Amino acid sequence: MRQTVPLEALTDPASRGTKIGAFDSHHPPEMDLIDQCVHCGFCLPVCPTYQLWHQEMDSPRGRIYLMKMAAEGAHRPAESTAGSPGTPTMDRNFVSHFDRCLGCMACMPACPSGVQYGKLIEATRAQIERNYRRPLLDRLFRRLIFALFPHPQRLRRLMPLLWLYQRSGLRWLLRNSGLLRLAGARLEALESLLPELNRRQLFAPEPGSVMHSKPRMRVGVLLGCVQRVFFSDVNAATVRVLAALGCEVVLPPEQGCCGALMAHTGGEAEAEAAARNLIDVFERAGVDAIAINAAGCGSHMKEYGHLLRDDPQYAERAQRFAAKCRDISELAAELLPQQAKERLAGAPGLSAAPKPVRMKIAYHDACHLQHAQSSAQARRPWSPAIQAACCNSPARCEERVIRCRCFTSLRCWTPRSVPGSKGRFEVAR
């Protein structure tokens, strides 16, 4: 039976805090989605946390079981819930199983029943953030993350200090002396993910819009938050690729964060606000499609219709917006079909014919592109001989498997662990 949400939960903010069982009444995980899981266990071999600990509750199947127990408590009358056996409490042990989920979504394509695990885990994490008080250090660390990463201007102001930290020898000193460990495991891990910075990045301007006399389509580009500051070359390459494919490229300067970081960590209200702002910005730009070169952002933006389903002013607009969202590899596959590749020099709409390059490359599918968006095949026309592998750790994709900016950066780095790799090389110019 389909789960319903009382009208009061949507109109009265105070009702969001009403506790019925482990969850409150505002958007608990939908029972229809939970009931799709038949507990077959196909998700276990592909789940990195289950492979690491072999604990049932640290697998997608186990987490869905926990959701079901808590949701069933939420559907019971309030008077029958207190002390009900089998209803989990929102304690540290319960929360830890959901915090450990990497969000790689490898379980989704492995599931024969088509369970929408992404929607379930996001709804559960939103419940956790509203109903569970985290320890002080956890709250401070999360406040640091949300005060910094969704704000490109703050990141840009921080970049010179980070560059100085890398070049002055302070990083070498802190790492080799062991002082960095005193900052705690979380900050140490965060520091390890800092990309190498150079002077060019400190002063690199954001790419500008590209006009076309006879455009094939008008495409807006999501600049991103961390992307536009630390990986601005990816955005610049994305614009070049779209322009070469005959598109008019628009980059609205007032665009902000897409809200993926907040949605993936339980910040539902903040994610909704970011989605409304982005919808407004790109509607004013009047684009036919929105190109995205960060897979986590793309998978979230394609779910705007679900995120804003209760907003009467934005529900339909969010659906239309989500339908326009494309990963850059999807757009390239649409704009450069097979017959055009066979005669690149004469393909209509192309401002310049790409030069074929013969070499062996390694490509790493982003987790959210391969699993959440199911777009792994979109780049096959460009490289049909690719063998894909998942690193099973979204936070360390670049470090553990391959440091790659996808085909949009027009560059690729291959690690020593890739058979036949030949070091650093440029794929195309």
C-alpha positions in Angstrom: 0.0 0.0 0.0 1.4 3.4 -0.9 2.7 5.5 1.9 0.9 8.8 2.4 2.1 11.9 4.3 -0.4 13.9 6.3 -1.1 17.4 4.9 0.0 18.9 8.2 3.5 17.5 7.6 3.8 19.6 4.5 2.2 22.8 5.7 3.1 23.1 9.3 6.9 23.2 9.9 6.4 22.2 13.5 4.9 18.9 12.5 8.2 17.9 10.9 9.5 17.2 14.4 6.6 15.0 15.4 8.1 11.7 16.3 6.2 8.5 15.5 8.5 5.6 16.0 12.1 6.1 14.8 11.2 8.5 12.0 9.1 11.6 11.9 6.2 12.1 9.6 7.9 14.2 6.9 9.1 12.1 4.0 10.2 8.9 5.7 11.5 6.2 3.3 8.6 5.1 1.1 7.3 1.7 1.9 6.6 1.0 -1.7 10.3 1.4 -2.4 11.3 -0.6 0.7 9.0 -3.5 -0.3 10.7 -3.8 -3.7 13.6 -5.5 -1.9 13.2 -9.2 -1.9 16.4 -9.8 0.1 18.1 -11.8 -2.6 21.6 -10.7 -1.7 22.7 -9.7 -5.2 23.9 -6.4 -3.7 26.3 -8.0 -1.3 29.2 -8.8 -3.6 29.2 -5.3 -5.1 28.9 -3.4 -1.8 32.3 -2.1 -0.6 31.3 -1.8 3.1 29.9 -5.3 3.2 33.1 -6.7 1.5 35.2 -4.9 4.1 33.3 -5.9 7.3 31.0 -8.7 6.2 28.3 -7.3 8.5 24.7 -7.7 7.3 23.6 -4.3 8.5 26.5 -2.7 6.6 25.0 -4.0 3.3 22.2 -2.4 1.2 20.0 -5.3 2.2 20.7 -4.8 5.9 20.2 -1.1 5.7 16.9 -1.5 3.9 15.8 -3.9 6.7 16.7 -1.3 9.3 14.6 1.3 7.3 11.7 -1.1 7.2 11.8 -1.7 10.9 11.9 2.0 11.6 9.3 2.8 9.0 6.9 0.2 10.3 7.2 1.9 13.6 6.4 5.2 12.0 3.2 3.8 10.5 1.9 2.5 13.8 -0.4 4.7 15.9 1.7 6.8 18.3 0.2 5.1 21.4 1.2 1.6 20.2 4.7 2.6 19.2 6.3 3.2 22.5 8.1 0.1 23.7 7.1 -1.8 20.6 9.5 -4.8 20.1 11.5 -4.7 17.0 11.3 -0.9 16.5 14.9 0.5 16.3 15.8 3.6 18.1 17.7 6.5 16.5 20.9 5.8 18.4 24.6 5.9 17.5 24.6 2.2 16.4 21.6 2.7 14.1 23.1 5.9 12.6 26.5 4.3 12.1 25.3 1.8 9.5 23.9 4.6 7.3 26.9 6.8 7.8 29.2 4.1 6.6 27.4 3.8 3.2 29.7 5.4 0.6 26.8 6.2 -1.7 28.5 4.6 -4.7 25.1 3.1 -5.8 26.8 0.0 -7.1 23.9 -2.0 -5.6 21.4 -0.4 -7.9 22.4 -2.0 -11.2 23.1 -5.2 -9.4 19.6 -5.4 -8.0 17.2 -7.6 -10.1 14.2 -6.0 -8.5 15.2 -2.4 -9.4 15.2 -1.1 -5.8 15.8 2.7 -5.8 18.3 2.6 -3.0 19.4 6.2 -3.7 16.0 7.6 -2.8 15.8 5.4 0.3 19.3 6.3 1.7 18.7 10.0 1.1 15.3 9.9 2.9 16.8 8.0 5.8 19.8 10.4 6.1 17.4 13.4 6.2 15.5 11.7 9.0 18.7 11.1 10.9 19.8 14.8 10.6 16.4 15.9 12.0 16.0 13.3 14.8 19.5 12.4 16.0 21.9 14.7 17.8 25.4 14.0 16.7 28.5 14.3 19.0 30.0 17.7 19.2 33.1 16.9 17.0 30.8 15.5 14.3 28.7 18.6 14.3 31.7 20.9 14.1 33.2 18.9 11.2 29.9 18.9 9.3 29.5 22.6 9.9 33.0 23.1 8.5 32.2 21.1 5.4 28.9 22.9 4.7 30.3 26.3 5.4 33.1 25.8 2.9 32.5 23.4 0.0 29.1 24.7 -1.4 30.6 28.2 -1.6 33.0 28.7 -4.5 34.0 32.2 -3.5 35.1 31.0 0.0 37.1 28.2 -1.7 38.7 30.7 -4.0 39.8 32.9 -1.1 41.3 29.8 0.6 43.2 28.6 -2.5 46.3 30.9 -2.2 46.7 29.7 1.4 46.5 26.0 0.3 49.0 26.7 -2.5 51.4 28.2 0.0 50.8 25.3 2.3 51.9 22.9 -0.5 54.8 24.9 -1.8 56.3 26.2 1.4 57.3 22.8 2.8 54.7 23.0 5.6 52.8 20.1 4.1 56.0 17.9 4.0 56.8 18.9 7.6 53.3 18.1 9.0 53.1 14.8 7.1 56.5 13.5 8.0 56.6 14.7 11.6 53.3 13.1 12.4 51.8 16.4 13.5 49.0 16.1 11.0 47.7 13.0 12.8 47.0 15.2 15.8 44.4 17.1 13.8 42.3 13.9 13.7 41.6 11.2 11.2 38.9 13.2 9.4 41.0 16.3 8.8 44.0 14.1 7.8 41.8 12.3 5.2 40.5 15.6 4.0 44.0 17.0 3.6 45.1 13.9 1.6 42.4 14.6 -1.0 43.7 18.1 -1.7 44.7 18.3 -5.3 48.1 19.7 -6.4 47.8 23.4 -7.0 49.8 25.6 -9.3 50.0 29.4 -9.9 48.0 29.1 -13.1 45.0 27.9 -11.1 45.2 30.8 -8.7 44.5 33.3 -11.5 42.6 31.1 -14.0 39.4 32.9 -15.1 36.1 31.1 -15.5 35.3 30.1 -19.1 33.0 32.4 -20.9 29.9 31.8 -23.0 30.3 30.8 -26.6 28.0 32.1 -29.3 27.3 30.2 -32.6 25.8 31.5 -35.8 23.8 28.3 -36.4 23.8 26.4 -33.1 22.5 22.9 -33.0 21.2 23.6 -29.5 21.7 26.1 -26.7 23.4 24.4 -23.8 24.0 25.7 -20.2 26.9 24.4 -18.3 26.9 23.7 -14.5 30.1 25.2 -13.2 29.9 23.4 -9.8 31.5 24.4 -6.5 34.7 22.6 -6.0 34.8 22.0 -9.7 35.0 25.6 -10.8 37.7 26.4 -8.3 40.1 23.4 -8.2 39.3 21.8 -11.6 38.5 24.8 -13.7 40.3 23.2 -16.6 37.5 20.6 -16.8 34.9 23.3 -17.2 37.0 25.0 -19.9 37.4 21.7 -21.8 33.6 21.1 -21.5 32.9 24.4 -23.1 35.4 23.7 -25.9 33.9 20.3 -26.6 30.4 21.7 -26.8 31.5 24.5 -29.0 33.2 22.1 -31.3 30.0 20.1 -31.5 28.2 23.2 -32.7 26.4 24.3 -29.5 25.8 27.8 -28.2 27.2 27.6 -24.7 25.8 29.6 -21.8 27.4 29.8 -18.3 25.1 31.8 -16.0 27.5 33.5 -13.5 24.8 33.7 -10.8 24.5 29.9 -10.5 25.3 28.4 -7.2 25.6 25.0 -5.6 23.3 22.3 -7.0 22.6 20.9 -3.5 24.0 17.4 -4.1 26.4 17.6 -1.1 23.5 18.6 1.2 21.1 16.0 -0.2 23.6 13.2 0.0 24.2 13.9 3.7 20.7 14.6 4.9 20.4 18.4 4.5 17.0 18.2 2.8 15.9 21.8 3.3 19.2 23.2 2.2 19.2 20.9 -0.9 15.7 22.1 -1.8 16.7 25.8 -1.5 19.7 25.2 -3.8 17.6 23.4 -6.3 15.0 26.2 -6.5 17.8 28.7 -7.1 19.4 26.7 -9.9 16.1 26.1 -11.6 15.4 29.9 -11.6 18.9 30.6 -13.0 18.7 28.2 -15.9 15.1 29.0 -16.7 16.1 32.7 -17.2 19.0 31.5 -19.4 16.5 29.7 -21.7 18.7 26.7 -22.5 17.7 23.5 -24.3 20.0 21.3 -22.2 22.2 21.5 -19.2 25.6 19.9 -19.4 27.1 18.5 -16.2 30.7 17.2 -15.9 30.5 16.0 -12.2 28.6 12.8 -11.9 27.4 13.3 -8.3 25.9 16.7 -9.2 24.3 15.2 -12.3 22.6 12.3 -10.6 21.2 14.7 -8.0 19.9 17.2 -10.5 18.1 14.5 -12.5 16.1 13.9 -9.3 15.0 17.5 -8.7 11.4 16.4 -9.6 11.4 14.0 -6.7 13.1 16.4 -4.4 10.6 19.2 -5.0 7.6 16.9 -5.4 5.6 18.7 -2.6 6.4 22.3 -3.8 3.3 23.5 -5.7 5.4 26.3 -7.4 8.4 24.2 -8.4 7.2 20.6 -8.8 6.4 20.7 -12.5 9.3 23.1 -13.2 11.6 20.7 -11.4 10.5 17.9 -13.7 11.1 19.9 -16.8 14.5 21.0 -15.5 15.6 17.4 -14.7 14.6 16.3 -18.2 17.1 18.8 -19.6 20.1 17.6 -17.5 22.7 15.6 -19.4 26.2 14.4 -18.5 28.7 15.8 -21.0 29.3 12.3 -22.3 25.6 11.8 -22.9 25.4 15.1 -24.8 28.5 14.2 -26.9 26.9 10.8 -27.8 23.7 12.5 -28.9 25.4 15.3 -30.9 28.1 13.1 -32.6 26.3 10.0 -33.8 28.0 7.1 -35.5 27.4 8.3 -39.0 28.9 11.7 -38.2 32.0 10.0 -36.8 32.6 8.2 -40.0 32.8 11.5 -41.8 34.0 13.9 -39.2 35.4 16.5 -41.6 32.0 17.0 -43.1 29.7 16.6 -40.1 27.2 19.4 -40.0 27.5 21.8 -37.0 31.1 20.9 -36.1 33.4 23.9 -36.0 36.4 21.7 -36.0 36.9 18.1 -36.8 38.6 16.2 -33.9 41.8 14.5 -34.8 41.9 10.7 -34.3 44.6 9.6 -31.9 45.8 6.0 -31.6 46.9 5.1 -28.1 46.0 2.9 -25.2 44.2 4.7 -22.4 42.5 3.7 -19.1 39.2 5.2 -18.2 37.5 5.3 -14.8 33.7 5.4 -14.7 32.5 7.7 -12.0 30.3 5.8 -9.5 27.3 8.1 -9.9 27.6 8.1 -13.7 27.8 4.3 -14.0 25.4 3.3 -11.2 23.1 6.2 -10.2 22.7 7.6 -13.8 23.2 4.3 -15.6 25.1 6.2 -18.2 28.2 4.0 -18.5 27.4 3.3 -22.1 27.3 6.9 -23.1 31.0 7.1 -23.6 31.3 3.9 -25.5 31.0 5.5 -28.9 34.2 7.4 -28.0 36.1 4.4 -26.7 34.5 1.0 -27.4 37.3 -1.0 -26.0 37.2 0.4 -22.5 37.2 -2.0 -19.5 35.5 -0.4 -16.5 36.2 -1.1 -12.9 34.9 0.5 -9.7 37.2 1.7 -7.0 34.5 1.1 -4.4 35.3 4.4 -2.7 33.8 7.6 -4.1 36.0 9.8 -1.9 39.2 8.3 -3.2 38.4 7.6 -6.9 41.3 9.7 -8.1 43.8 8.3 -5.6 43.1 4.6 -5.7 42.2 3.8 -9.3 42.9 6.4 -11.8 43.2 10.2 -11.8 41.1 11.1 -14.7 39.0 14.1 -15.7 36.9 12.1 -18.1 37.1 12.8 -21.8 36.0 16.5 -21.2 39.4 17.4 -19.8 41.1 16.0 -22.9 43.8 14.6 -20.6 44.3 11.4 -18.7 46.7 10.1 -16.1 47.3 6.4 -15.8 48.8 4.8 -12.6 51.4 2.1 -12.6 48.8 -0.4 -11.6 47.0 -0.2 -15.0 48.5 -2.9 -17.3 50.2 -1.4 -20.3 49.9 2.2 -19.1 52.4 4.7 -20.6 52.4 7.4 -18.0 50.9 10.8 -18.6 49.7 11.7 -22.1 47.2 13.9 -23.8 44.3 12.2 -25.5 43.4 15.0 -27.9 43.8 18.7 -28.5 
